[in-house]
Amino acid sequence: MINQPSVDSLVEKLGTKEHPASRYALCVVVAKRARQIIDQEQNQGIKELPGNVKEIALACQEIENGTLHMTKD
C-alpha cells in the first residue's frame, strides 16, 4: 500500500487551476504510466526495478516530483 505521497497531494499536483484533476484521473494516469514502465522493463530484459520499487509507486513518485503530467485530449 502506498502511503507517501498522499492521494490528495498527487491529485493537486496532477491538475492545474484550469483543469483540476480527479481521483479517477489520477488512477488512469498512474495505471498508464505503470504499464509503460512494465513494457520498458520487458523490452530491456529487466526483471525488477532497483530497490524493489513497484511500478505504481514509481509513477506516483514521478507525479510528486513533477516529471509526470496529465494532458487533456
PDB file of N, CA, C and O in Angstrom:
ATOM      1  N   MET A   1       0.840  -1.188   0.000  1.00  0.00           N
ATOM      2  CA  MET A   1       0.000   0.000   0.000  1.00  0.00           C
ATOM      3  C   MET A   1       0.878   1.242   0.000  1.00  0.00           C
ATOM      4  O   MET A   1       1.878   1.310   0.716  1.00  0.00           O
ATOM      5  N   ILE A   2       0.503   2.204  -0.794  1.00  0.00           N
ATOM      6  CA  ILE A   2       1.277   3.428  -0.922  1.00  0.00           C
ATOM      7  C   ILE A   2       0.701   4.471   0.030  1.00  0.00           C
ATOM      8  O   ILE A   2      -0.459   4.863  -0.096  1.00  0.00           O
ATOM      9  N   ASN A   3       1.515   4.916   0.979  1.00  0.00           N
ATOM     10  CA  ASN A   3       1.081   5.942   1.924  1.00  0.00           C
ATOM     11  C   ASN A   3       1.677   7.300   1.602  1.00  0.00           C
ATOM     12  O   ASN A   3       1.076   8.335   1.891  1.00  0.00           O
ATOM     13  N   GLN A   4       2.841   7.294   1.014  1.00  0.00           N
ATOM     14  CA  GLN A   4       3.512   8.535   0.687  1.00  0.00           C
ATOM     15  C   GLN A   4       3.887   8.518  -0.775  1.00  0.00           C
ATOM     16  O   GLN A   4       4.466   7.517  -1.198  1.00  0.00           O
ATOM     17  N   PRO A   5       3.633   9.466  -1.549  1.00  0.00           N
ATOM     18  CA  PRO A   5       2.883  10.684  -1.262  1.00  0.00           C
ATOM     19  C   PRO A   5       1.388  10.393  -1.145  1.00  0.00           C
ATOM     20  O   PRO A   5       0.896   9.383  -1.649  1.00  0.00           O
ATOM     21  N   SER A   6       0.691  11.278  -0.484  1.00  0.00           N
ATOM     22  CA  SER A   6      -0.741  11.055  -0.262  1.00  0.00           C
ATOM     23  C   SER A   6      -1.526  11.252  -1.561  1.00  0.00           C
ATOM     24  O   SER A   6      -1.082  11.948  -2.474  1.00  0.00           O
ATOM     25  N   VAL A   7      -2.677  10.634  -1.617  1.00  0.00           N
ATOM     26  CA  VAL A   7      -3.536  10.730  -2.806  1.00  0.00           C
ATOM     27  C   VAL A   7      -3.946  12.177  -3.040  1.00  0.00           C
ATOM     28  O   VAL A   7      -3.965  12.646  -4.178  1.00  0.00           O
ATOM     29  N   ASP A   8      -4.274  12.882  -1.965  1.00  0.00           N
ATOM     30  CA  ASP A   8      -4.700  14.279  -2.123  1.00  0.00           C
ATOM     31  C   ASP A   8      -3.599  15.151  -2.709  1.00  0.00           C
ATOM     32  O   ASP A   8      -3.870  16.007  -3.551  1.00  0.00           O
ATOM     33  N   SER A   9      -2.356  14.943  -2.273  1.00  0.00           N
ATOM     34  CA  SER A   9      -1.271  15.759  -2.823  1.00  0.00           C
ATOM     35  C   SER A   9      -1.011  15.393  -4.284  1.00  0.00           C
ATOM     36  O   SER A   9      -0.679  16.263  -5.089  1.00  0.00           O
ATOM     37  N   LEU A  10      -1.161  14.107  -4.634  1.00  0.00           N
ATOM     38  CA  LEU A  10      -0.984  13.704  -6.031  1.00  0.00           C
ATOM     39  C   LEU A  10      -2.055  14.310  -6.929  1.00  0.00           C
ATOM     40  O   LEU A  10      -1.761  14.752  -8.039  1.00  0.00           O
ATOM     41  N   VAL A  11      -3.299  14.332  -6.449  1.00  0.00           N
ATOM     42  CA  VAL A  11      -4.394  14.923  -7.229  1.00  0.00           C
ATOM     43  C   VAL A  11      -4.123  16.409  -7.453  1.00  0.00           C
ATOM     44  O   VAL A  11      -4.343  16.923  -8.550  1.00  0.00           O
ATOM     45  N   GLU A  12      -3.648  17.098  -6.420  1.00  0.00           N
ATOM     46  CA  GLU A  12      -3.343  18.528  -6.552  1.00  0.00           C
ATOM     47  C   GLU A  12      -2.210  18.765  -7.548  1.00  0.00           C
ATOM     48  O   GLU A  12      -2.291  19.676  -8.372  1.00  0.00           O
ATOM     49  N   LYS A  13      -1.160  17.956  -7.477  1.00  0.00           N
ATOM     50  CA  LYS A  13      -0.011  18.141  -8.369  1.00  0.00           C
ATOM     51  C   LYS A  13      -0.316  17.740  -9.798  1.00  0.00           C
ATOM     52  O   LYS A  13       0.280  18.274 -10.733  1.00  0.00           O
ATOM     53  N   LEU A  14      -1.236  16.807  -9.979  1.00  0.00           N
ATOM     54  CA  LEU A  14      -1.566  16.333 -11.314  1.00  0.00           C
ATOM     55  C   LEU A  14      -2.397  17.356 -12.080  1.00  0.00           C
ATOM     56  O   LEU A  14      -2.240  17.506 -13.291  1.00  0.00           O
ATOM     57  N   GLY A  15      -3.270  18.049 -11.383  1.00  0.00           N
ATOM     58  CA  GLY A  15      -4.163  19.007 -12.044  1.00  0.00           C
ATOM     59  C   GLY A  15      -3.590  20.409 -12.070  1.00  0.00           C
ATOM     60  O   GLY A  15      -2.551  20.697 -11.476  1.00  0.00           O
ATOM     61  N   THR A  16      -4.301  21.268 -12.778  1.00  0.00           N
ATOM     62  CA  THR A  16      -3.963  22.691 -12.820  1.00  0.00           C
ATOM     63  C   THR A  16      -5.198  23.476 -12.417  1.00  0.00           C
ATOM     64  O   THR A  16      -6.268  22.901 -12.214  1.00  0.00           O
ATOM     65  N   LYS A  17      -5.051  24.783 -12.302  1.00  0.00           N
ATOM     66  CA  LYS A  17      -6.219  25.609 -11.967  1.00  0.00           C
ATOM     67  C   LYS A  17      -7.266  25.544 -13.065  1.00  0.00           C
ATOM     68  O   LYS A  17      -8.465  25.515 -12.789  1.00  0.00           O
ATOM     69  N   GLU A  18      -6.804  25.520 -14.321  1.00  0.00           N
ATOM     70  CA  GLU A  18      -7.731  25.462 -15.455  1.00  0.00           C
ATOM     71  C   GLU A  18      -8.370  24.082 -15.592  1.00  0.00           C
ATOM     72  O   GLU A  18      -9.545  23.967 -15.938  1.00  0.00           O
ATOM     73  N   HIS A  19      -7.587  23.037 -15.318  1.00  0.00           N
ATOM     74  CA  HIS A  19      -8.055  21.655 -15.464  1.00  0.00           C
ATOM     75  C   HIS A  19      -7.729  20.868 -14.199  1.00  0.00           C
ATOM     76  O   HIS A  19      -6.734  20.144 -14.167  1.00  0.00           O
ATOM     77  N   PRO A  20      -8.547  20.996 -13.161  1.00  0.00           N
ATOM     78  CA  PRO A  20      -8.263  20.231 -11.943  1.00  0.00           C
ATOM     79  C   PRO A  20      -8.411  18.732 -12.187  1.00  0.00           C
ATOM     80  O   PRO A  20      -9.247  18.298 -12.980  1.00  0.00           O
ATOM     81  N   ALA A  21      -7.598  17.963 -11.504  1.00  0.00           N
ATOM     82  CA  ALA A  21      -7.629  16.508 -11.650  1.00  0.00           C
ATOM     83  C   ALA A  21      -8.591  15.898 -10.633  1.00  0.00           C
ATOM     84  O   ALA A  21      -8.901  16.508  -9.609  1.00  0.00           O
ATOM     85  N   SER A  22      -9.044  14.717 -10.924  1.00  0.00           N
ATOM     86  CA  SER A  22      -9.894  13.971 -10.004  1.00  0.00           C
ATOM     87  C   SER A  22      -9.145  12.715  -9.577  1.00  0.00           C
ATOM     88  O   SER A  22      -8.087  12.401 -10.122  1.00  0.00           O
ATOM     89  N   ARG A  23      -9.684  12.013  -8.623  1.00  0.00           N
ATOM     90  CA  ARG A  23      -9.071  10.751  -8.206  1.00  0.00           C
ATOM     91  C   ARG A  23      -9.124   9.735  -9.350  1.00  0.00           C
ATOM     92  O   ARG A  23      -8.208   8.930  -9.520  1.00  0.00           O
ATOM     93  N   TYR A  24     -10.183   9.782 -10.112  1.00  0.00           N
ATOM     94  CA  TYR A  24     -10.299   8.884 -11.267  1.00  0.00           C
ATOM     95  C   TYR A  24      -9.185   9.173 -12.273  1.00  0.00           C
ATOM     96  O   TYR A  24      -8.544   8.252 -12.779  1.00  0.00           O
ATOM     97  N   ALA A  25      -8.958  10.459 -12.559  1.00  0.00           N
ATOM     98  CA  ALA A  25      -7.903  10.841 -13.497  1.00  0.00           C
ATOM     99  C   ALA A  25      -6.548  10.389 -12.974  1.00  0.00           C
ATOM    100  O   ALA A  25      -5.702   9.935 -13.745  1.00  0.00           O
ATOM    101  N   LEU A  26      -6.339  10.512 -11.674  1.00  0.00           N
ATOM    102  CA  LEU A  26      -5.090  10.057 -11.069  1.00  0.00           C
ATOM    103  C   LEU A  26      -4.899   8.564 -11.304  1.00  0.00           C
ATOM    104  O   LEU A  26      -3.808   8.131 -11.676  1.00  0.00           O
ATOM    105  N   CYS A  27      -5.941   7.781 -11.094  1.00  0.00           N
ATOM    106  CA  CYS A  27      -5.862   6.330 -11.298  1.00  0.00           C
ATOM    107  C   CYS A  27      -5.520   5.998 -12.743  1.00  0.00           C
ATOM    108  O   CYS A  27      -4.701   5.117 -13.003  1.00  0.00           O
ATOM    109  N   VAL A  28      -6.139   6.694 -13.674  1.00  0.00           N
ATOM    110  CA  VAL A  28      -5.896   6.426 -15.094  1.00  0.00           C
ATOM    111  C   VAL A  28      -4.456   6.770 -15.466  1.00  0.00           C
ATOM    112  O   VAL A  28      -3.781   5.988 -16.135  1.00  0.00           O
ATOM    113  N   VAL A  29      -3.988   7.938 -15.033  1.00  0.00           N
ATOM    114  CA  VAL A  29      -2.634   8.369 -15.376  1.00  0.00           C
ATOM    115  C   VAL A  29      -1.591   7.433 -14.762  1.00  0.00           C
ATOM    116  O   VAL A  29      -0.637   7.037 -15.431  1.00  0.00           O
ATOM    117  N   VAL A  30      -1.775   7.084 -13.497  1.00  0.00           N
ATOM    118  CA  VAL A  30      -0.815   6.198 -12.830  1.00  0.00           C
ATOM    119  C   VAL A  30      -0.819   4.810 -13.475  1.00  0.00           C
ATOM    120  O   VAL A  30       0.242   4.215 -13.661  1.00  0.00           O
ATOM    121  N   ALA A  31      -1.991   4.294 -13.814  1.00  0.00           N
ATOM    122  CA  ALA A  31      -2.069   2.974 -14.436  1.00  0.00           C
ATOM    123  C   ALA A  31      -1.396   2.964 -15.811  1.00  0.00           C
ATOM    124  O   ALA A  31      -0.679   2.019 -16.144  1.00  0.00           O
ATOM    125  N   LYS A  32      -1.622   4.004 -16.605  1.00  0.00           N
ATOM    126  CA  LYS A  32      -0.992   4.071 -17.923  1.00  0.00           C
ATOM    127  C   LYS A  32       0.521   4.165 -17.809  1.00  0.00           C
ATOM    128  O   LYS A  32       1.247   3.501 -18.550  1.00  0.00           O
ATOM    129  N   ARG A  33       0.996   4.987 -16.883  1.00  0.00           N
ATOM    130  CA  ARG A  33       2.442   5.142 -16.711  1.00  0.00           C
ATOM    131  C   ARG A  33       3.067   3.850 -16.179  1.00  0.00           C
ATOM    132  O   ARG A  33       4.149   3.461 -16.619  1.00  0.00           O
ATOM    133  N   ALA A  34       2.400   3.188 -15.242  1.00  0.00           N
ATOM    134  CA  ALA A  34       2.919   1.930 -14.711  1.00  0.00           C
ATOM    135  C   ALA A  34       3.031   0.890 -15.828  1.00  0.00           C
ATOM    136  O   ALA A  34       3.999   0.132 -15.882  1.00  0.00           O
ATOM    137  N   ARG A  35       2.043   0.859 -16.712  1.00  0.00           N
ATOM    138  CA  ARG A  35       2.086  -0.077 -17.844  1.00  0.00           C
ATOM    139  C   ARG A  35       3.263   0.246 -18.769  1.00  0.00           C
ATOM    140  O   ARG A  35       3.923  -0.662 -19.274  1.00  0.00           O
ATOM    141  N   GLN A  36       3.526   1.544 -18.992  1.00  0.00           N
ATOM    142  CA  GLN A  36       4.671   1.944 -19.807  1.00  0.00           C
ATOM    143  C   GLN A  36       5.979   1.485 -19.170  1.00  0.00           C
ATOM    144  O   GLN A  36       6.877   1.010 -19.865  1.00  0.00           O
ATOM    145  N   ILE A  37       6.085   1.624 -17.866  1.00  0.00           N
ATOM    146  CA  ILE A  37       7.291   1.214 -17.151  1.00  0.00           C
ATOM    147  C   ILE A  37       7.482  -0.295 -17.275  1.00  0.00           C
ATOM    148  O   ILE A  37       8.596  -0.762 -17.512  1.00  0.00           O
ATOM    149  N   ILE A  38       6.406  -1.053 -17.117  1.00  0.00           N
ATOM    150  CA  ILE A  38       6.473  -2.514 -17.244  1.00  0.00           C
ATOM    151  C   ILE A  38       6.918  -2.904 -18.650  1.00  0.00           C
ATOM    152  O   ILE A  38       7.759  -3.788 -18.814  1.00  0.00           O
ATOM    153  N   ASP A  39       6.356  -2.245 -19.666  1.00  0.00           N
ATOM    154  CA  ASP A  39       6.745  -2.539 -21.048  1.00  0.00           C
ATOM    155  C   ASP A  39       8.217  -2.226 -21.283  1.00  0.00           C
ATOM    156  O   ASP A  39       8.910  -2.990 -21.953  1.00  0.00           O
ATOM    157  N   GLN A  40       8.706  -1.108 -20.737  1.00  0.00           N
ATOM    158  CA  GLN A  40      10.122  -0.759 -20.877  1.00  0.00           C
ATOM    159  C   GLN A  40      11.009  -1.802 -20.207  1.00  0.00           C
ATOM    160  O   GLN A  40      12.046  -2.184 -20.749  1.00  0.00           O
ATOM    161  N   GLU A  41      10.597  -2.261 -19.025  1.00  0.00           N
ATOM    162  CA  GLU A  41      11.364  -3.297 -18.323  1.00  0.00           C
ATOM    163  C   GLU A  41      11.448  -4.566 -19.158  1.00  0.00           C
ATOM    164  O   GLU A  41      12.515  -5.170 -19.273  1.00  0.00           O
ATOM    165  N   GLN A  42      10.338  -4.966 -19.734  1.00  0.00           N
ATOM    166  CA  GLN A  42      10.321  -6.190 -20.534  1.00  0.00           C
ATOM    167  C   GLN A  42      11.178  -6.050 -21.779  1.00  0.00           C
ATOM    168  O   GLN A  42      11.870  -6.993 -22.165  1.00  0.00           O
ATOM    169  N   ASN A  43      11.141  -4.880 -22.415  1.00  0.00           N
ATOM    170  CA  ASN A  43      11.943  -4.666 -23.620  1.00  0.00           C
ATOM    171  C   ASN A  43      13.432  -4.664 -23.316  1.00  0.00           C
ATOM    172  O   ASN A  43      14.236  -5.080 -24.150  1.00  0.00           O
ATOM    173  N   GLN A  44      13.808  -4.199 -22.125  1.00  0.00           N
ATOM    174  CA  GLN A  44      15.211  -4.125 -21.748  1.00  0.00           C
ATOM    175  C   GLN A  44      15.682  -5.361 -21.003  1.00  0.00           C
ATOM    176  O   GLN A  44      16.862  -5.473 -20.672  1.00  0.00           O
ATOM    177  N   GLY A  45      14.774  -6.287 -20.736  1.00  0.00           N
ATOM    178  CA  GLY A  45      15.141  -7.520 -20.045  1.00  0.00           C
ATOM    179  C   GLY A  45      15.336  -7.356 -18.552  1.00  0.00           C
ATOM    180  O   GLY A  45      15.983  -8.192 -17.921  1.00  0.00           O
ATOM    181  N   ILE A  46      14.795  -6.304 -17.977  1.00  0.00           N
ATOM    182  CA  ILE A  46      14.915  -6.060 -16.539  1.00  0.00           C
ATOM    183  C   ILE A  46      13.801  -6.822 -15.830  1.00  0.00           C
ATOM    184  O   ILE A  46      12.640  -6.765 -16.233  1.00  0.00           O
ATOM    185  N   LYS A  47      14.172  -7.537 -14.768  1.00  0.00           N
ATOM    186  CA  LYS A  47      13.168  -8.311 -14.034  1.00  0.00           C
ATOM    187  C   LYS A  47      12.581  -7.530 -12.870  1.00  0.00           C
ATOM    188  O   LYS A  47      11.415  -7.720 -12.527  1.00  0.00           O
ATOM    189  N   GLU A  48      13.372  -6.651 -12.253  1.00  0.00           N
ATOM    190  CA  GLU A  48      12.907  -5.843 -11.130  1.00  0.00           C
ATOM    191  C   GLU A  48      13.528  -4.467 -11.215  1.00  0.00           C
ATOM    192  O   GLU A  48      14.634  -4.303 -11.731  1.00  0.00           O
ATOM    193  N   LEU A  49      12.811  -3.477 -10.705  1.00  0.00           N
ATOM    194  CA  LEU A  49      13.372  -2.139 -10.599  1.00  0.00           C
ATOM    195  C   LEU A  49      14.338  -2.101  -9.429  1.00  0.00           C
ATOM    196  O   LEU A  49      14.171  -2.853  -8.469  1.00  0.00           O
ATOM    197  N   PRO A  50      15.342  -1.242  -9.490  1.00  0.00           N
ATOM    198  CA  PRO A  50      16.285  -1.141  -8.372  1.00  0.00           C
ATOM    199  C   PRO A  50      15.568  -0.793  -7.066  1.00  0.00           C
ATOM    200  O   PRO A  50      14.677   0.057  -7.048  1.00  0.00           O
ATOM    201  N   GLY A  51      15.956  -1.442  -5.998  1.00  0.00           N
ATOM    202  CA  GLY A  51      15.363  -1.181  -4.694  1.00  0.00           C
ATOM    203  C   GLY A  51      14.002  -1.811  -4.509  1.00  0.00           C
ATOM    204  O   GLY A  51      13.283  -1.468  -3.571  1.00  0.00           O
ATOM    205  N   ASN A  52      13.632  -2.740  -5.400  1.00  0.00           N
ATOM    206  CA  ASN A  52      12.314  -3.390  -5.343  1.00  0.00           C
ATOM    207  C   ASN A  52      11.160  -2.399  -5.337  1.00  0.00           C
ATOM    208  O   ASN A  52      10.134  -2.638  -4.700  1.00  0.00           O
ATOM    209  N   VAL A  53      11.325  -1.293  -6.041  1.00  0.00           N
ATOM    210  CA  VAL A  53      10.263  -0.290  -6.162  1.00  0.00           C
ATOM    211  C   VAL A  53       9.238  -0.818  -7.143  1.00  0.00           C
ATOM    212  O   VAL A  53       9.601  -1.307  -8.213  1.00  0.00           O
ATOM    213  N   LYS A  54       7.985  -0.729  -6.804  1.00  0.00           N
ATOM    214  CA  LYS A  54       6.915  -1.170  -7.692  1.00  0.00           C
ATOM    215  C   LYS A  54       6.648  -0.093  -8.739  1.00  0.00           C
ATOM    216  O   LYS A  54       6.923   1.088  -8.530  1.00  0.00           O
ATOM    217  N   GLU A  55       6.110  -0.532  -9.859  1.00  0.00           N
ATOM    218  CA  GLU A  55       5.869   0.383 -10.976  1.00  0.00           C
ATOM    219  C   GLU A  55       4.868   1.470 -10.605  1.00  0.00           C
ATOM    220  O   GLU A  55       5.035   2.621 -11.009  1.00  0.00           O
ATOM    221  N   ILE A  56       3.841   1.130  -9.852  1.00  0.00           N
ATOM    222  CA  ILE A  56       2.839   2.116  -9.453  1.00  0.00           C
ATOM    223  C   ILE A  56       3.468   3.150  -8.523  1.00  0.00           C
ATOM    224  O   ILE A  56       3.186   4.343  -8.641  1.00  0.00           O
ATOM    225  N   ALA A  57       4.310   2.705  -7.609  1.00  0.00           N
ATOM    226  CA  ALA A  57       4.985   3.637  -6.701  1.00  0.00           C
ATOM    227  C   ALA A  57       5.898   4.583  -7.479  1.00  0.00           C
ATOM    228  O   ALA A  57       5.990   5.768  -7.157  1.00  0.00           O
ATOM    229  N   LEU A  58       6.569   4.059  -8.498  1.00  0.00           N
ATOM    230  CA  LEU A  58       7.438   4.896  -9.318  1.00  0.00           C
ATOM    231  C   LEU A  58       6.622   5.946 -10.074  1.00  0.00           C
ATOM    232  O   LEU A  58       7.036   7.102 -10.165  1.00  0.00           O
ATOM    233  N   ALA A  59       5.482   5.559 -10.610  1.00  0.00           N
ATOM    234  CA  ALA A  59       4.614   6.509 -11.311  1.00  0.00           C
ATOM    235  C   ALA A  59       4.134   7.596 -10.353  1.00  0.00           C
ATOM    236  O   ALA A  59       4.076   8.766 -10.730  1.00  0.00           O
ATOM    237  N   CYS A  60       3.794   7.231  -9.132  1.00  0.00           N
ATOM    238  CA  CYS A  60       3.358   8.220  -8.131  1.00  0.00           C
ATOM    239  C   CYS A  60       4.495   9.160  -7.759  1.00  0.00           C
ATOM    240  O   CYS A  60       4.275  10.356  -7.572  1.00  0.00           O
ATOM    241  N   GLN A  61       5.715   8.625  -7.649  1.00  0.00           N
ATOM    242  CA  GLN A  61       6.871   9.466  -7.365  1.00  0.00           C
ATOM    243  C   GLN A  61       7.123  10.451  -8.501  1.00  0.00           C
ATOM    244  O   GLN A  61       7.515  11.592  -8.255  1.00  0.00           O
ATOM    245  N   GLU A  62       6.902  10.022  -9.739  1.00  0.00           N
ATOM    246  CA  GLU A  62       7.086  10.914 -10.884  1.00  0.00           C
ATOM    247  C   GLU A  62       6.089  12.071 -10.844  1.00  0.00           C
ATOM    248  O   GLU A  62       6.438  13.199 -11.191  1.00  0.00           O
ATOM    249  N   ILE A  63       4.863  11.802 -10.428  1.00  0.00           N
ATOM    250  CA  ILE A  63       3.882  12.883 -10.282  1.00  0.00           C
ATOM    251  C   ILE A  63       4.314  13.825  -9.167  1.00  0.00           C
ATOM    252  O   ILE A  63       4.267  15.045  -9.322  1.00  0.00           O
ATOM    253  N   GLU A  64       4.731  13.257  -8.053  1.00  0.00           N
ATOM    254  CA  GLU A  64       5.167  14.061  -6.905  1.00  0.00           C
ATOM    255  C   GLU A  64       6.353  14.947  -7.265  1.00  0.00           C
ATOM    256  O   GLU A  64       6.423  16.097  -6.833  1.00  0.00           O
ATOM    257  N   ASN A  65       7.289  14.416  -8.057  1.00  0.00           N
ATOM    258  CA  ASN A  65       8.475  15.175  -8.460  1.00  0.00           C
ATOM    259  C   ASN A  65       8.188  16.179  -9.572  1.00  0.00           C
ATOM    260  O   ASN A  65       9.011  17.055  -9.841  1.00  0.00           O
ATOM    261  N   GLY A  66       7.044  16.062 -10.212  1.00  0.00           N
ATOM    262  CA  GLY A  66       6.694  16.980 -11.291  1.00  0.00           C
ATOM    263  C   GLY A  66       7.165  16.543 -12.654  1.00  0.00           C
ATOM    264  O   GLY A  66       7.117  17.333 -13.597  1.00  0.00           O
ATOM    265  N   THR A  67       7.624  15.302 -12.794  1.00  0.00           N
ATOM    266  CA  THR A  67       8.095  14.822 -14.094  1.00  0.00           C
ATOM    267  C   THR A  67       6.998  14.163 -14.913  1.00  0.00           C
ATOM    268  O   THR A  67       7.190  13.893 -16.099  1.00  0.00           O
ATOM    269  N   LEU A  68       5.851  13.900 -14.298  1.00  0.00           N
ATOM    270  CA  LEU A  68       4.724  13.291 -14.998  1.00  0.00           C
ATOM    271  C   LEU A  68       3.534  14.225 -14.888  1.00  0.00           C
ATOM    272  O   LEU A  68       3.148  14.632 -13.792  1.00  0.00           O
ATOM    273  N   HIS A  69       2.953  14.563 -16.037  1.00  0.00           N
ATOM    274  CA  HIS A  69       1.827  15.492 -16.078  1.00  0.00           C
ATOM    275  C   HIS A  69       0.661  14.889 -16.830  1.00  0.00           C
ATOM    276  O   HIS A  69       0.825  13.981 -17.644  1.00  0.00           O
ATOM    277  N   MET A  70      -0.510  15.408 -16.545  1.00  0.00           N
ATOM    278  CA  MET A  70      -1.736  14.967 -17.230  1.00  0.00           C
ATOM    279  C   MET A  70      -2.030  15.958 -18.355  1.00  0.00           C
ATOM    280  O   MET A  70      -1.898  17.170 -18.180  1.00  0.00           O
ATOM    281  N   THR A  71      -2.430  15.428 -19.509  1.00  0.00           N
ATOM    282  CA  THR A  71      -2.872  16.281 -20.608  1.00  0.00           C
ATOM    283  C   THR A  71      -4.289  15.917 -20.975  1.00  0.00           C
ATOM    284  O   THR A  71      -4.688  14.756 -20.879  1.00  0.00           O
ATOM    285  N   LYS A  72      -5.038  16.894 -21.391  1.00  0.00           N
ATOM    286  CA  LYS A  72      -6.405  16.654 -21.825  1.00  0.00           C
ATOM    287  C   LYS A  72      -6.403  16.422 -23.322  1.00  0.00           C
ATOM    288  O   LYS A  72      -5.775  17.168 -24.073  1.00  0.00           O
ATOM    289  N   ASP A  73      -7.110  15.384 -23.755  1.00  0.00           N
ATOM    290  CA  ASP A  73      -7.210  15.098 -25.190  1.00  0.00           C
ATOM    291  C   ASP A  73      -8.421  15.776 -25.787  1.00  0.00           C
ATOM    292  O   ASP A  73      -8.670  15.649 -26.986  1.00  0.00           O
TER     293      ASP A  73
END
